[in-house]
Amino acid sequence: MNQRIAISSGDFNGIGPEVVLKTLQANTLDGITPIILSNSSVIDSYADTLSSDVSYHRIRSIDQAEEGTTNLLESYGDEDVVVSPGAFTKQSGRCAMLAVEKGIELCKSQQADALVTAPISKEAVNLAGYHIPGHTEFLAEKTGINDFMMMLVHDKLRVGLVTVHIPIAEVPKHISENTVKKYVAIMNKTLQRDFNISSPNIAVLGLNPHAGDGGIIGSEEQEVIRPALEQLKAEGMNVSGPQPADGFFGNRKYEQCDGILAMYHDQGLIPFKTLSFGAGVNFTAGLPIIRTSPDHGTAFDIAGQDKANPSSFNEAFNLAIQLADNRKSETIKQ
């Protein structure tokens, strides 16, 4: 079955357009219809820096899309775009968010099966009047979802986060029995629905070194995390922990589970990025639409120089296709 994959090209002064084009060059489009959400002058500008020819079908409405080929949907309105690789500008921030909004609209209306987002600049986005922490929170707001989770994916390594972009000093205040139960439940449902794993095995990391060492190095494991996990086990979930994070990754226990729930950003992302070798994917779990993105930023320092590595974006593109297939198969079963 044909999959329409919407692709926002991110901040056009970063490496987004380049990794999008390199990814589409590297993939056959058998049964796939990419819809680039950008602007022809942006795409042409970056295509000129690449060694391979890039062709696309330019459209102003999704109804004009040609199946099985790359389409470019003009998504910036009447903007007279000024491309300045390496600079963050109000215009690039505004255009990046216009493309994301278009992608959300296409997915919500089922005119696209998934959305892949190239990196945005938070500074540029805020200059443009979008006061948001990032893509994830914006996607949740626009799809009317309160319970969602950032999940990093590389092959069978899947790491979800209880807390994301908050100071370390604030993390313990956000760890409660309810939050642990909520995020395990989101991960469990996502692994079943999107990754086609009928009975996921989920490992939950402790908050403190050595998972608290029986209460000697902190009490959160004994008072909060363990009771939450016992309740989830009683409900039939296949969940273990709290696991000491260093030993868990050091002893390669991550190879024995389907999902890992980390308590805070660096606890999960440092080992994930080390193990994924630059090919990790950011997936927003819990949304009614499928959204993936690369696990890197705009890389303004190398923008427009044909130096960007498309590995992570390529993985994000292919994961979006896989998840869209899984969701369609699940819908057919029901």
ROLO-74845 format. One record per residue (C-alpha): chain; residue in one letter; residue number from 1; x, y, z. Coordinates in steps of 0.2 Angstrom, whole numbers, plus 5000, padded with zeros to 4 digits. Example, Ala and Ser with C-alpha at 12.3 -4.5 7.8 and 13.67 -1.06 7.14 Angstrom:
% residues 2
chaine->A, residu->a, num->1, X->5062, Y->4978, Z->5039
chaine->A, residu->s, num->2, X->5068, Y->4995, Z->5036
***
This chain:
% residues 334
chaine->A, residu->m, num->1, X->5000, Y->5000, Z->5000
chaine->A, residu->n, num->2, X->5006, Y->5017, Z->4996
chaine->A, residu->q, num->3, X->5012, Y->5028, Z->5010
chaine->A, residu->r, num->4, X->5012, Y->5047, Z->5009
chaine->A, residu->i, num->5, X->5026, Y->5054, Z->5020
chaine->A, residu->a, num->6, X->5026, Y->5072, Z->5024
chaine->A, residu->i, num->7, X->5043, Y->5080, Z->5027
chaine->A, residu->s, num->8, X->5046, Y->5097, Z->5035
chaine->A, residu->s, num->9, X->5063, Y->5103, Z->5029
chaine->A, residu->g, num->10, X->5066, Y->5112, Z->5046
chaine->A, residu->d, num->11, X->5076, Y->5128, Z->5048
chaine->A, residu->f, num->12, X->5081, Y->5132, Z->5030
chaine->A, residu->n, num->13, X->5097, Y->5140, Z->5036
chaine->A, residu->g, num->14, X->5102, Y->5124, Z->5044
chaine->A, residu->i, num->15, X->5106, Y->5107, Z->5037
chaine->A, residu->g, num->16, X->5088, Y->5101, Z->5036
chaine->A, residu->p, num->17, X->5085, Y->5104, Z->5017
chaine->A, residu->e, num->18, X->5102, Y->5095, Z->5014
chaine->A, residu->v, num->19, X->5099, Y->5080, Z->5024
chaine->A, residu->v, num->20, X->5081, Y->5079, Z->5017
chaine->A, residu->l, num->21, X->5088, Y->5079, Z->4999
chaine->A, residu->k, num->22, X->5102, Y->5067, Z->5002
chaine->A, residu->t, num->23, X->5089, Y->5055, Z->5011
chaine->A, residu->l, num->24, X->5077, Y->5055, Z->4996
chaine->A, residu->q, num->25, X->5092, Y->5053, Z->4984
chaine->A, residu->a, num->26, X->5097, Y->5037, Z->4993
chaine->A, residu->n, num->27, X->5080, Y->5029, Z->4994
chaine->A, residu->t, num->28, X->5069, Y->5020, Z->4981
chaine->A, residu->l, num->29, X->5051, Y->5026, Z->4981
chaine->A, residu->d, num->30, X->5043, Y->5010, Z->4978
chaine->A, residu->g, num->31, X->5026, Y->5012, Z->4986
chaine->A, residu->i, num->32, X->5031, Y->5029, Z->4995
chaine->A, residu->t, num->33, X->5026, Y->5047, Z->4990
chaine->A, residu->p, num->34, X->5037, Y->5060, Z->4999
chaine->A, residu->i, num->35, X->5029, Y->5077, Z->5002
chaine->A, residu->i, num->36, X->5042, Y->5090, Z->5006
chaine->A, residu->l, num->37, X->5035, Y->5104, Z->5015
chaine->A, residu->s, num->38, X->5046, Y->5119, Z->5010
chaine->A, residu->n, num->39, X->5048, Y->5131, Z->4996
chaine->A, residu->s, num->40, X->5056, Y->5128, Z->4979
chaine->A, residu->s, num->41, X->5069, Y->5142, Z->4981
chaine->A, residu->v, num->42, X->5075, Y->5134, Z->4997
chaine->A, residu->i, num->43, X->5076, Y->5117, Z->4989
chaine->A, residu->d, num->44, X->5084, Y->5123, Z->4973
chaine->A, residu->s, num->45, X->5097, Y->5133, Z->4983
chaine->A, residu->y, num->46, X->5103, Y->5117, Z->4993
chaine->A, residu->a, num->47, X->5101, Y->5106, Z->4978
chaine->A, residu->d, num->48, X->5114, Y->5116, Z->4969
chaine->A, residu->t, num->49, X->5127, Y->5112, Z->4982
chaine->A, residu->l, num->50, X->5125, Y->5093, Z->4980
chaine->A, residu->s, num->51, X->5134, Y->5082, Z->4968
chaine->A, residu->s, num->52, X->5118, Y->5073, Z->4962
chaine->A, residu->d, num->53, X->5103, Y->5080, Z->4953
chaine->A, residu->v, num->54, X->5087, Y->5082, Z->4963
chaine->A, residu->s, num->55, X->5070, Y->5082, Z->4954
chaine->A, residu->y, num->56, X->5053, Y->5085, Z->4962
chaine->A, residu->h, num->57, X->5035, Y->5089, Z->4957
chaine->A, residu->r, num->58, X->5031, Y->5106, Z->4963
chaine->A, residu->i, num->59, X->5013, Y->5108, Z->4970
chaine->A, residu->r, num->60, X->5003, Y->5121, Z->4979
chaine->A, residu->s, num->61, X->4989, Y->5109, Z->4985
chaine->A, residu->i, num->62, X->4990, Y->5091, Z->4992
chaine->A, residu->d, num->63, X->4977, Y->5086, Z->4979
chaine->A, residu->q, num->64, X->4990, Y->5089, Z->4965
chaine->A, residu->a, num->65, X->5003, Y->5076, Z->4972
chaine->A, residu->e, num->66, X->5009, Y->5063, Z->4961
chaine->A, residu->e, num->67, X->5010, Y->5046, Z->4969
chaine->A, residu->g, num->68, X->5027, Y->5037, Z->4969
chaine->A, residu->t, num->69, X->5037, Y->5052, Z->4966
chaine->A, residu->t, num->70, X->5045, Y->5067, Z->4976
chaine->A, residu->n, num->71, X->5033, Y->5081, Z->4978
chaine->A, residu->l, num->72, X->5037, Y->5099, Z->4985
chaine->A, residu->l, num->73, X->5022, Y->5107, Z->4993
chaine->A, residu->e, num->74, X->5024, Y->5126, Z->4994
chaine->A, residu->s, num->75, X->5021, Y->5129, Z->5012
chaine->A, residu->y, num->76, X->5028, Y->5146, Z->5016
chaine->A, residu->g, num->77, X->5013, Y->5156, Z->5010
chaine->A, residu->d, num->78, X->5019, Y->5173, Z->5001
chaine->A, residu->e, num->79, X->5036, Y->5173, Z->5010
chaine->A, residu->d, num->80, X->5050, Y->5181, Z->4999
chaine->A, residu->v, num->81, X->5063, Y->5169, Z->5006
chaine->A, residu->v, num->82, X->5081, Y->5174, Z->5010
chaine->A, residu->v, num->83, X->5092, Y->5159, Z->5012
chaine->A, residu->s, num->84, X->5107, Y->5163, Z->5023
chaine->A, residu->p, num->85, X->5116, Y->5146, Z->5028
chaine->A, residu->g, num->86, X->5122, Y->5147, Z->5046
chaine->A, residu->a, num->87, X->5112, Y->5161, Z->5052
chaine->A, residu->f, num->88, X->5096, Y->5160, Z->5063
chaine->A, residu->t, num->89, X->5083, Y->5173, Z->5057
chaine->A, residu->k, num->90, X->5065, Y->5177, Z->5062
chaine->A, residu->q, num->91, X->5060, Y->5172, Z->5044
chaine->A, residu->s, num->92, X->5068, Y->5155, Z->5045
chaine->A, residu->g, num->93, X->5060, Y->5151, Z->5062
chaine->A, residu->r, num->94, X->5043, Y->5157, Z->5055
chaine->A, residu->c, num->95, X->5044, Y->5146, Z->5039
chaine->A, residu->a, num->96, X->5050, Y->5131, Z->5049
chaine->A, residu->m, num->97, X->5034, Y->5132, Z->5060
chaine->A, residu->l, num->98, X->5023, Y->5135, Z->5045
chaine->A, residu->a, num->99, X->5029, Y->5118, Z->5037
chaine->A, residu->v, num->100, X->5027, Y->5109, Z->5054
chaine->A, residu->e, num->101, X->5009, Y->5115, Z->5055
chaine->A, residu->k, num->102, X->5006, Y->5110, Z->5037
chaine->A, residu->g, num->103, X->5012, Y->5093, Z->5041
chaine->A, residu->i, num->104, X->5001, Y->5091, Z->5056
chaine->A, residu->e, num->105, X->4986, Y->5097, Z->5046
chaine->A, residu->l, num->106, X->4990, Y->5084, Z->5033
chaine->A, residu->c, num->107, X->4992, Y->5069, Z->5045
chaine->A, residu->k, num->108, X->4976, Y->5074, Z->5055
chaine->A, residu->s, num->109, X->4966, Y->5075, Z->5039
chaine->A, residu->q, num->110, X->4974, Y->5058, Z->5034
chaine->A, residu->q, num->111, X->4981, Y->5066, Z->5018
chaine->A, residu->a, num->112, X->4998, Y->5060, Z->5025
chaine->A, residu->d, num->113, X->5002, Y->5044, Z->5034
chaine->A, residu->a, num->114, X->5017, Y->5051, Z->5044
chaine->A, residu->l, num->115, X->5027, Y->5067, Z->5047
chaine->A, residu->v, num->116, X->5046, Y->5068, Z->5047
chaine->A, residu->t, num->117, X->5053, Y->5084, Z->5054
chaine->A, residu->a, num->118, X->5070, Y->5091, Z->5051
chaine->A, residu->p, num->119, X->5078, Y->5101, Z->5065
chaine->A, residu->i, num->120, X->5072, Y->5119, Z->5070
chaine->A, residu->s, num->121, X->5081, Y->5132, Z->5079
chaine->A, residu->k, num->122, X->5073, Y->5137, Z->5095
chaine->A, residu->e, num->123, X->5081, Y->5154, Z->5095
chaine->A, residu->a, num->124, X->5074, Y->5157, Z->5077
chaine->A, residu->v, num->125, X->5057, Y->5150, Z->5082
chaine->A, residu->n, num->126, X->5056, Y->5161, Z->5097
chaine->A, residu->l, num->127, X->5061, Y->5176, Z->5087
chaine->A, residu->a, num->128, X->5046, Y->5172, Z->5075
chaine->A, residu->g, num->129, X->5034, Y->5172, Z->5090
chaine->A, residu->y, num->130, X->5032, Y->5154, Z->5094
chaine->A, residu->h, num->131, X->5037, Y->5152, Z->5112
chaine->A, residu->i, num->132, X->5038, Y->5134, Z->5113
chaine->A, residu->p, num->133, X->5052, Y->5122, Z->5120
chaine->A, residu->g, num->134, X->5052, Y->5112, Z->5104
chaine->A, residu->h, num->135, X->5043, Y->5101, Z->5091
chaine->A, residu->t, num->136, X->5037, Y->5089, Z->5103
chaine->A, residu->e, num->137, X->5027, Y->5101, Z->5114
chaine->A, residu->f, num->138, X->5020, Y->5110, Z->5099
chaine->A, residu->l, num->139, X->5014, Y->5093, Z->5091
chaine->A, residu->a, num->140, X->5005, Y->5088, Z->5107
chaine->A, residu->e, num->141, X->4996, Y->5105, Z->5108
chaine->A, residu->k, num->142, X->4991, Y->5105, Z->5090
chaine->A, residu->t, num->143, X->4984, Y->5087, Z->5091
chaine->A, residu->g, num->144, X->4976, Y->5090, Z->5108
chaine->A, residu->i, num->145, X->4986, Y->5077, Z->5118
chaine->A, residu->n, num->146, X->4992, Y->5079, Z->5136
chaine->A, residu->d, num->147, X->5000, Y->5062, Z->5138
chaine->A, residu->f, num->148, X->5015, Y->5060, Z->5126
chaine->A, residu->m, num->149, X->5033, Y->5055, Z->5128
chaine->A, residu->m, num->150, X->5050, Y->5058, Z->5119
chaine->A, residu->m, num->151, X->5056, Y->5041, Z->5113
chaine->A, residu->l, num->152, X->5073, Y->5038, Z->5105
chaine->A, residu->v, num->153, X->5074, Y->5023, Z->5093
chaine->A, residu->h, num->154, X->5089, Y->5014, Z->5085
chaine->A, residu->d, num->155, X->5085, Y->4997, Z->5079
chaine->A, residu->k, num->156, X->5079, Y->4987, Z->5094
chaine->A, residu->l, num->157, X->5085, Y->5000, Z->5106
chaine->A, residu->r, num->158, X->5071, Y->5011, Z->5112
chaine->A, residu->v, num->159, X->5073, Y->5024, Z->5126
chaine->A, residu->g, num->160, X->5059, Y->5034, Z->5133
chaine->A, residu->l, num->161, X->5060, Y->5049, Z->5145
chaine->A, residu->v, num->162, X->5050, Y->5054, Z->5160
chaine->A, residu->t, num->163, X->5057, Y->5071, Z->5161
chaine->A, residu->v, num->164, X->5065, Y->5080, Z->5146
chaine->A, residu->h, num->165, X->5071, Y->5099, Z->5146
chaine->A, residu->i, num->166, X->5071, Y->5104, Z->5164
chaine->A, residu->p, num->167, X->5086, Y->5107, Z->5176
chaine->A, residu->i, num->168, X->5093, Y->5092, Z->5185
chaine->A, residu->a, num->169, X->5089, Y->5100, Z->5201
chaine->A, residu->e, num->170, X->5070, Y->5100, Z->5196
chaine->A, residu->v, num->171, X->5070, Y->5081, Z->5191
chaine->A, residu->p, num->172, X->5065, Y->5073, Z->5208
chaine->A, residu->k, num->173, X->5050, Y->5085, Z->5210
chaine->A, residu->h, num->174, X->5043, Y->5078, Z->5193
chaine->A, residu->i, num->175, X->5045, Y->5059, Z->5198
chaine->A, residu->s, num->176, X->5030, Y->5052, Z->5206
chaine->A, residu->e, num->177, X->5020, Y->5036, Z->5206
chaine->A, residu->n, num->178, X->5008, Y->5043, Z->5194
chaine->A, residu->t, num->179, X->5021, Y->5050, Z->5182
chaine->A, residu->v, num->180, X->5030, Y->5033, Z->5182
chaine->A, residu->k, num->181, X->5014, Y->5023, Z->5179
chaine->A, residu->k, num->182, X->5009, Y->5036, Z->5165
chaine->A, residu->y, num->183, X->5025, Y->5035, Z->5155
chaine->A, residu->v, num->184, X->5026, Y->5016, Z->5157
chaine->A, residu->a, num->185, X->5008, Y->5015, Z->5150
chaine->A, residu->i, num->186, X->5012, Y->5026, Z->5135
chaine->A, residu->m, num->187, X->5028, Y->5016, Z->5131
chaine->A, residu->n, num->188, X->5018, Y->5000, Z->5133
chaine->A, residu->k, num->189, X->5004, Y->5005, Z->5121
chaine->A, residu->t, num->190, X->5016, Y->5013, Z->5109
chaine->A, residu->l, num->191, X->5027, Y->4997, Z->5108
chaine->A, residu->q, num->192, X->5011, Y->4987, Z->5105
chaine->A, residu->r, num->193, X->5002, Y->4998, Z->5092
chaine->A, residu->d, num->194, X->5017, Y->5006, Z->5083
chaine->A, residu->f, num->195, X->5031, Y->4993, Z->5084
chaine->A, residu->n, num->196, X->5020, Y->4978, Z->5083
chaine->A, residu->i, num->197, X->5026, Y->4970, Z->5100
chaine->A, residu->s, num->198, X->5011, Y->4961, Z->5108
chaine->A, residu->s, num->199, X->5018, Y->4959, Z->5126
chaine->A, residu->p, num->200, X->5033, Y->4972, Z->5128
chaine->A, residu->n, num->201, X->5046, Y->4969, Z->5140
chaine->A, residu->i, num->202, X->5050, Y->4986, Z->5148
chaine->A, residu->a, num->203, X->5065, Y->4991, Z->5159
chaine->A, residu->v, num->204, X->5063, Y->5006, Z->5171
chaine->A, residu->l, num->205, X->5079, Y->5014, Z->5177
chaine->A, residu->g, num->206, X->5081, Y->5021, Z->5195
chaine->A, residu->l, num->207, X->5084, Y->5040, Z->5198
chaine->A, residu->n, num->208, X->5099, Y->5039, Z->5210
chaine->A, residu->p, num->209, X->5116, Y->5030, Z->5208
chaine->A, residu->h, num->210, X->5115, Y->5011, Z->5210
chaine->A, residu->a, num->211, X->5096, Y->5014, Z->5210
chaine->A, residu->g, num->212, X->5097, Y->5021, Z->5228
chaine->A, residu->d, num->213, X->5107, Y->5006, Z->5235
chaine->A, residu->g, num->214, X->5092, Y->5001, Z->5246
chaine->A, residu->g, num->215, X->5088, Y->5019, Z->5252
chaine->A, residu->i, num->216, X->5106, Y->5023, Z->5256
chaine->A, residu->i, num->217, X->5108, Y->5035, Z->5241
chaine->A, residu->g, num->218, X->5091, Y->5042, Z->5240
chaine->A, residu->s, num->219, X->5073, Y->5036, Z->5243
chaine->A, residu->e, num->220, X->5064, Y->5039, Z->5227
chaine->A, residu->e, num->221, X->5067, Y->5021, Z->5221
chaine->A, residu->q, num->222, X->5059, Y->5013, Z->5237
chaine->A, residu->e, num->223, X->5046, Y->5026, Z->5240
chaine->A, residu->v, num->224, X->5040, Y->5030, Z->5222
chaine->A, residu->i, num->225, X->5047, Y->5020, Z->5208
chaine->A, residu->r, num->226, X->5046, Y->5002, Z->5215
chaine->A, residu->p, num->227, X->5028, Y->5004, Z->5221
chaine->A, residu->a, num->228, X->5023, Y->5011, Z->5204
chaine->A, residu->l, num->229, X->5031, Y->4996, Z->5196
chaine->A, residu->e, num->230, X->5022, Y->4984, Z->5208
chaine->A, residu->q, num->231, X->5005, Y->4991, Z->5203
chaine->A, residu->l, num->232, X->5009, Y->4990, Z->5185
chaine->A, residu->k, num->233, X->5014, Y->4971, Z->5187
chaine->A, residu->a, num->234, X->4998, Y->4968, Z->5196
chaine->A, residu->e, num->235, X->4989, Y->4975, Z->5180
chaine->A, residu->g, num->236, X->4998, Y->4963, Z->5169
chaine->A, residu->m, num->237, X->5012, Y->4973, Z->5162
chaine->A, residu->n, num->238, X->5029, Y->4965, Z->5159
chaine->A, residu->v, num->239, X->5040, Y->4978, Z->5168
chaine->A, residu->s, num->240, X->5056, Y->4977, Z->5178
chaine->A, residu->g, num->241, X->5066, Y->4989, Z->5189
chaine->A, residu->p, num->242, X->5071, Y->5001, Z->5196
chaine->A, residu->q, num->243, X->5087, Y->4996, Z->5187
chaine->A, residu->p, num->244, X->5104, Y->5004, Z->5191
chaine->A, residu->a, num->245, X->5107, Y->5014, Z->5175
chaine->A, residu->d, num->246, X->5126, Y->5012, Z->5174
chaine->A, residu->g, num->247, X->5126, Y->4993, Z->5177
chaine->A, residu->f, num->248, X->5111, Y->4991, Z->5165
chaine->A, residu->f, num->249, X->5120, Y->4999, Z->5150
chaine->A, residu->g, num->250, X->5137, Y->4992, Z->5155
chaine->A, residu->n, num->251, X->5131, Y->4974, Z->5156
chaine->A, residu->r, num->252, X->5121, Y->4976, Z->5140
chaine->A, residu->k, num->253, X->5105, Y->4972, Z->5148
chaine->A, residu->y, num->254, X->5096, Y->4984, Z->5136
chaine->A, residu->e, num->255, X->5098, Y->4970, Z->5123
chaine->A, residu->q, num->256, X->5085, Y->4959, Z->5133
chaine->A, residu->c, num->257, X->5071, Y->4972, Z->5133
chaine->A, residu->d, num->258, X->5059, Y->4980, Z->5121
chaine->A, residu->g, num->259, X->5059, Y->4997, Z->5129
chaine->A, residu->i, num->260, X->5069, Y->5007, Z->5142
chaine->A, residu->l, num->261, X->5061, Y->5021, Z->5153
chaine->A, residu->a, num->262, X->5074, Y->5034, Z->5159
chaine->A, residu->m, num->263, X->5070, Y->5046, Z->5173
chaine->A, residu->y, num->264, X->5079, Y->5061, Z->5165
chaine->A, residu->h, num->265, X->5087, Y->5068, Z->5149
chaine->A, residu->d, num->266, X->5105, Y->5064, Z->5150
chaine->A, residu->q, num->267, X->5102, Y->5047, Z->5159
chaine->A, residu->g, num->268, X->5094, Y->5041, Z->5143
chaine->A, residu->l, num->269, X->5102, Y->5051, Z->5129
chaine->A, residu->i, num->270, X->5120, Y->5049, Z->5133
chaine->A, residu->p, num->271, X->5120, Y->5030, Z->5132
chaine->A, residu->f, num->272, X->5108, Y->5030, Z->5118
chaine->A, residu->k, num->273, X->5118, Y->5042, Z->5107
chaine->A, residu->t, num->274, X->5134, Y->5032, Z->5111
chaine->A, residu->l, num->275, X->5126, Y->5016, Z->5106
chaine->A, residu->s, num->276, X->5116, Y->5023, Z->5090
chaine->A, residu->f, num->277, X->5132, Y->5030, Z->5082
chaine->A, residu->g, num->278, X->5123, Y->5045, Z->5075
chaine->A, residu->a, num->279, X->5109, Y->5036, Z->5067
chaine->A, residu->g, num->280, X->5096, Y->5038, Z->5081
chaine->A, residu->v, num->281, X->5078, Y->5043, Z->5078
chaine->A, residu->n, num->282, X->5067, Y->5054, Z->5089
chaine->A, residu->f, num->283, X->5049, Y->5048, Z->5090
chaine->A, residu->t, num->284, X->5035, Y->5056, Z->5099
chaine->A, residu->a, num->285, X->5025, Y->5042, Z->5107
chaine->A, residu->g, num->286, X->5007, Y->5045, Z->5112
chaine->A, residu->l, num->287, X->5002, Y->5056, Z->5098
chaine->A, residu->p, num->288, X->4987, Y->5052, Z->5086
chaine->A, residu->i, num->289, X->4999, Y->5055, Z->5072
chaine->A, residu->i, num->290, X->5016, Y->5047, Z->5068
chaine->A, residu->r, num->291, X->5030, Y->5059, Z->5070
chaine->A, residu->t, num->292, X->5049, Y->5055, Z->5069
chaine->A, residu->s, num->293, X->5064, Y->5066, Z->5067
chaine->A, residu->p, num->294, X->5083, Y->5065, Z->5067
chaine->A, residu->d, num->295, X->5092, Y->5066, Z->5084
chaine->A, residu->h, num->296, X->5103, Y->5080, Z->5080
chaine->A, residu->g, num->297, X->5101, Y->5099, Z->5078
chaine->A, residu->t, num->298, X->5102, Y->5112, Z->5064
chaine->A, residu->a, num->299, X->5121, Y->5112, Z->5063
chaine->A, residu->f, num->300, X->5122, Y->5129, Z->5057
chaine->A, residu->d, num->301, X->5141, Y->5128, Z->5057
chaine->A, residu->i, num->302, X->5141, Y->5116, Z->5042
chaine->A, residu->a, num->303, X->5125, Y->5122, Z->5033
chaine->A, residu->g, num->304, X->5126, Y->5124, Z->5014
chaine->A, residu->q, num->305, X->5143, Y->5116, Z->5013
chaine->A, residu->d, num->306, X->5137, Y->5098, Z->5008
chaine->A, residu->k, num->307, X->5145, Y->5091, Z->5024
chaine->A, residu->a, num->308, X->5129, Y->5085, Z->5033
chaine->A, residu->n, num->309, X->5128, Y->5067, Z->5037
chaine->A, residu->p, num->310, X->5110, Y->5061, Z->5032
chaine->A, residu->s, num->311, X->5111, Y->5045, Z->5042
chaine->A, residu->s, num->312, X->5099, Y->5050, Z->5056
chaine->A, residu->f, num->313, X->5087, Y->5058, Z->5045
chaine->A, residu->n, num->314, X->5087, Y->5043, Z->5034
chaine->A, residu->e, num->315, X->5083, Y->5032, Z->5049
chaine->A, residu->a, num->316, X->5069, Y->5044, Z->5054
chaine->A, residu->f, num->317, X->5062, Y->5043, Z->5036
chaine->A, residu->n, num->318, X->5062, Y->5024, Z->5036
chaine->A, residu->l, num->319, X->5055, Y->5022, Z->5053
chaine->A, residu->a, num->320, X->5041, Y->5033, Z->5049
chaine->A, residu->i, num->321, X->5037, Y->5022, Z->5034
chaine->A, residu->q, num->322, X->5038, Y->5006, Z->5045
chaine->A, residu->l, num->323, X->5027, Y->5014, Z->5059
chaine->A, residu->a, num->324, X->5014, Y->5020, Z->5046
chaine->A, residu->d, num->325, X->5013, Y->5002, Z->5040
chaine->A, residu->n, num->326, X->5011, Y->4995, Z->5057
chaine->A, residu->r, num->327, X->4997, Y->5007, Z->5061
chaine->A, residu->k, num->328, X->4988, Y->5003, Z->5045
chaine->A, residu->s, num->329, X->4990, Y->4984, Z->5049
chaine->A, residu->e, num->330, X->4983, Y->4987, Z->5066
chaine->A, residu->t, num->331, X->4968, Y->4996, Z->5059
chaine->A, residu->i, num->332, X->4964, Y->4983, Z->5047
chaine->A, residu->k, num->333, X->4965, Y->4969, Z->5061
chaine->A, residu->q, num->334, X->4952, Y->4979, Z->5071
***
